[in-house]
Every structure is written in C-alpha cells, then in structure tokens.
Amino acid sequence: MNQILTVFRKEFRSFFSSPVAYIFIISFLVVTNWLFFRTFFIMGQASLRNFFGLLPWIFLFLAPVITMRAWAEEKKLGTIEVLMTLPLSTAEIVLGKFLACVTFLIVALCLTGTLPLTVMILGDPDPGPLWGGYVGACLLGAAYVAIGLFASGITENQIVSFIVAIVICFAFLIVGENIVLYSVPPALGSVCAYLGLGTHFESIGRGVIDSRDILYYVSMIVFFLALNYLTIESRRWK
C-alpha cells in the first residue's frame, strides 16, 4: 500500500507542477457553469438534471486529457525504463497512476459544488438525484480514467492516446443510447443497454444506488486496468 501511495503522490503532484492543471480546471469550471446556467433559468426548475446530463460528454474529453500523458510521456522520455527498475510492481504503478488521475478528476468535480448550492438556495431540490448524480459522476469518471490509462499505455504519442481514449469511451457511451438500441436486433438490445456507460449513469442519477450499476462500473475499471497492467508488464518482460 505504501508503494501505491508513493506513486500516487508523485503523479498527483506532477499535475500541479505546471500552470496547465490550473488552466485546465478553470476551463472546466467555466464551460460547465456556462452550459448549466444558459438553460437553468429558462427551464425554471431547481434541478441539476441538465448538469448531470452534460457530464458524460464533458468527461469524454476531460478524462483523456488527464490520462494521455500518464504512460505515453514516460515512454517518450525514456523514464519508463527507470520506473521498471524500481522496487515497485507493475500493479502498484498502475494503481498509483489510476488513483492520482481519479483524484484530480474528483477535485475538478468537487469545485462545481457552487451549482448545487445555487440550486438549493433558489429552490428545494430532491437530495436523492443530487447525491446520486455526484456518485454516478465519480464512477463514470473512474471508468473513463481506466480506459484512458489503457490507451496511454499502448502508445508513445500523447495525441494518439487522447484520440484512442475518446474513441473507446465514445463507443461505450453511445452503445446504450436509443439510436443504437433501435438499430440492433432485439436479442442484442439488452446486451448493448447493459454495456452503455451512460445507461448506468442515468440509473444512479435518479437517486437509486443499484448494486448492478456499481458492479458494472467496478467491472469496467478492473477490466481496463487489467489490460493496462498486461500492456506494461509485457514491456517489463521485454
């Protein structure tokens, strides 16, 4: 555990070693607040439904930006060879990087706390969907991060990593959308609906924490972290 925390601290500090992280967080807050408030007063409802509806699409670009340098930069600079010689297992390095990226994403998400405060001041929203939406956002973001780390682990180019992560995340996001479900055979409809990242996010966002939705996100995270582990471990053996 101490080894994982060591990697976590190193990776998390690296986000704030340059102004990029601050510019990134400010840009995220400006975009989310603008997109939310541009329709909030028009709708006239004390609800964060519109905000949570935008998050899967915002995270679609946010998570790959956070993860694209995690492995790709290590390979490009050659520091991954040094990393592989340290008394750290591949699993510890993968988990440390994952926790650092997820924590950075959650920090950015927590800074949107002014939105629910505004809604509570102006109205009396149901706390269930509010808390459910943030829990679902953390799980969705963690799944995106796991996919992004896998994409970063298979290339030395950060831009390629960014694009590959977006493509994979987008595929899992839209596979559960109605436009896809209506175009596939009924036998595949239930499978596609279950595989959809957005489907489970919407379910949790209604304020009902279902163990099946939690299991889905945990399975997605473990699956892509395992792929990331195998990719990096194969390099260690080489």
C-alpha positions in Angstrom: 0.0 0.0 0.0 2.9 2.4 0.8 4.3 1.8 -2.7 1.0 2.7 -4.3 0.8 5.9 -2.2 4.3 6.8 -3.2 3.3 6.6 -6.9 0.1 8.4 -6.2 1.8 11.3 -4.5 4.4 11.6 -7.3 1.7 11.5 -10.1 -0.7 13.8 -8.3 2.0 16.5 -7.6 3.0 16.3 -11.3 -0.4 17.6 -12.3 0.3 20.9 -10.4 3.9 21.3 -11.3 2.9 23.5 -14.2 0.2 26.0 -14.9 -1.6 23.6 -17.2 -3.5 21.9 -14.4 -4.9 25.3 -13.2 -5.8 26.4 -16.7 -7.5 23.0 -17.2 -9.6 23.2 -14.1 -10.6 26.9 -14.7 -11.6 26.0 -18.3 -13.6 23.0 -17.0 -15.5 25.2 -14.5 -16.2 27.9 -17.0 -17.6 25.5 -19.5 -19.7 23.5 -17.1 -21.1 26.7 -15.4 -21.9 28.4 -18.7 -23.6 25.3 -20.2 -25.6 24.8 -17.0 -26.8 28.4 -16.4 -27.6 29.1 -20.1 -30.6 26.8 -19.7 -31.2 26.8 -15.9 -33.2 30.0 -15.7 -35.1 29.2 -18.9 -36.2 25.8 -17.6 -37.3 27.4 -14.3 -36.6 24.2 -12.3 -34.4 23.8 -9.2 -32.7 20.7 -10.6 -29.2 19.6 -11.6 -30.5 17.2 -14.2 -29.2 19.3 -17.1 -25.7 19.5 -15.5 -25.5 15.7 -14.9 -26.8 15.2 -18.5 -23.8 17.1 -19.8 -21.1 15.4 -17.6 -20.8 12.2 -19.7 -19.9 14.3 -22.7 -17.7 16.7 -20.8 -15.8 13.8 -19.2 -15.5 12.2 -22.6 -12.8 14.8 -23.4 -11.8 15.6 -19.8 -10.6 12.2 -18.8 -8.4 11.5 -21.9 -6.7 14.9 -21.3 -5.8 13.8 -17.8 -4.6 10.4 -18.7 -2.9 10.9 -22.1 0.5 11.7 -20.6 0.4 9.0 -17.9 2.3 6.4 -19.8 2.9 8.0 -23.2 5.2 10.6 -21.8 7.1 8.0 -19.7 7.8 6.1 -22.9 8.7 9.2 -25.0 11.1 10.5 -22.4 12.5 7.0 -21.6 11.7 7.3 -17.9 9.5 4.2 -18.1 12.7 2.1 -18.2 13.9 3.7 -15.0 10.4 3.2 -13.5 10.5 -0.5 -14.3 13.8 -0.9 -12.4 12.4 0.5 -9.2 11.3 -1.9 -6.4 7.7 -1.4 -7.5 5.4 -4.0 -9.1 3.6 -3.1 -12.3 0.2 -3.4 -10.4 1.4 -0.9 -7.8 2.4 1.6 -10.5 -0.8 1.2 -12.4 -3.0 1.6 -9.3 -0.9 4.6 -8.2 -1.4 6.4 -11.5 -5.1 5.5 -11.6 -5.7 6.9 -8.1 -3.9 10.1 -9.0 -5.9 10.7 -12.1 -9.2 9.8 -10.5 -8.4 12.1 -7.5 -7.6 15.0 -9.9 -10.9 14.4 -11.7 -12.8 14.4 -8.4 -11.1 17.6 -7.3 -12.3 19.3 -10.5 -15.8 17.8 -10.0 -15.9 19.0 -6.3 -15.2 22.6 -7.4 -18.6 22.5 -9.2 -20.1 22.5 -5.7 -21.4 26.0 -6.3 -24.0 24.6 -8.7 -25.9 22.5 -6.1 -25.6 25.4 -3.6 -27.2 27.7 -6.1 -30.0 25.3 -6.8 -30.6 24.7 -3.1 -30.7 28.5 -2.4 -33.2 29.1 -5.3 -35.4 26.1 -4.7 -35.9 22.8 -2.8 -34.4 20.1 -4.9 -34.7 16.4 -4.2 -31.4 15.4 -2.5 -31.5 11.8 -3.8 -30.8 12.6 -7.5 -28.3 15.3 -6.4 -26.2 12.9 -4.4 -26.8 10.1 -6.8 -25.6 12.3 -9.7 -22.3 13.0 -8.0 -21.8 9.4 -7.0 -22.5 8.3 -10.6 -20.2 11.1 -11.9 -17.3 9.7 -9.8 -17.9 6.2 -11.0 -18.3 7.3 -14.6 -15.1 9.4 -14.4 -13.2 6.5 -12.9 -14.2 4.2 -15.7 -13.1 6.9 -18.3 -9.8 7.2 -16.5 -9.2 3.4 -16.6 -9.9 3.5 -20.3 -7.6 6.5 -20.8 -4.7 4.8 -18.9 -5.1 1.8 -21.2 -5.0 4.0 -24.3 -1.9 5.8 -22.9 -0.2 2.5 -22.2 -0.3 1.3 -25.8 1.3 4.3 -27.5 4.2 6.8 -27.1 2.2 9.7 -28.6 0.0 11.7 -26.3 -2.3 12.8 -29.1 -2.8 9.3 -30.3 -3.5 8.3 -26.7 -6.1 11.1 -26.4 -7.8 10.1 -29.7 -7.9 6.3 -28.9 -9.3 7.0 -25.4 -12.0 9.2 -26.8 -13.0 6.6 -29.4 -13.2 3.8 -26.8 -15.1 5.9 -24.3 -17.5 7.2 -27.0 -18.2 3.7 -28.2 -19.1 2.6 -24.6 -21.1 5.8 -24.1 -23.4 5.5 -27.2 -23.8 1.8 -27.3 -26.6 2.1 -24.8 -28.3 5.1 -26.5 -31.7 4.7 -28.1 -30.4 5.4 -31.6 -28.2 2.3 -31.2 -30.7 0.1 -29.4 -33.3 0.7 -32.1 -30.9 -0.3 -34.9 -29.7 -3.6 -33.5 -31.6 -6.9 -33.3 -33.8 -7.3 -30.2 -31.6 -10.1 -28.9 -28.6 -7.7 -28.7 -30.6 -4.8 -27.3 -30.4 -5.8 -23.7 -26.6 -6.5 -24.1 -26.0 -3.1 -25.6 -28.1 -1.4 -23.0 -26.1 -3.1 -20.2 -22.7 -2.1 -21.8 -23.7 1.5 -22.1 -21.7 3.8 -19.7 -24.5 6.4 -19.9 -27.3 3.9 -19.1 -25.9 3.1 -15.7 -25.0 6.8 -15.0 -28.6 7.8 -15.7 -29.8 5.0 -13.4 -27.7 6.2 -10.5 -28.5 9.8 -11.3 -32.2 9.1 -10.4 -31.0 8.7 -6.8 -31.3 4.9 -6.7 -27.9 3.3 -6.0 -28.3 -0.2 -7.5 -25.7 -2.8 -6.8 -25.8 -3.9 -10.5 -24.7 -0.4 -11.6 -21.9 -0.3 -9.1 -20.8 -3.8 -10.2 -20.8 -2.7 -13.8 -18.5 0.3 -13.2 -16.2 -1.7 -10.9 -16.0 -4.4 -13.6 -15.2 -1.8 -16.3 -12.5 -0.3 -14.2 -10.9 -3.6 -13.2 -11.1 -4.8 -16.9 -9.2 -1.8 -18.4 -6.8 -1.6 -15.5 -6.0 -5.3 -16.1 -5.4 -4.5 -19.8 -3.2 -1.7 -18.8 -1.3 -3.9 -16.4 -0.8 -6.6 -19.1 0.4 -4.0 -21.6 3.0 -2.5 -19.2 4.0 -5.9 -17.8 4.8 -7.2 -21.3 7.2 -4.3 -21.7 8.9 -5.2 -18.4 9.5 -8.7 -19.7 10.9 -7.4 -22.9 
